[in-house]
């Protein structure tokens, strides 16, 4: 997923609580859904970053050789400028792009 193309803001935005709980009917449930999605996004971004930085890793361990790798610095700056996972998850939730289901309600229907 290309997070740079997301419409999520890069800084904190004040949100209307009623807009967030419109889907679930409960603000705490909405926050739990957003936090779980933010954790998923965080893991995904970390894996992408680790994979890209591993391409430029130097395996020559020498204390005397300390140099900066421009590619690693540019990659790190790119990821620092991305919106935080919480902001991305909140934007996805507001737009209705997050799939979730209530397993307790599903179990009650089966009985």
Protein Blocks (a to p, Z undefined) as FASTA:
>chain_A
ZZklpcbdfbdcdddfklmmmmnopaklmmmmmmmmmmmmmmmmmmmmmmmmmmmpcfbd
cfklccddfklmmmmmmmmmpccfklmmmmmmmnopaccddfklmmmmmZZ
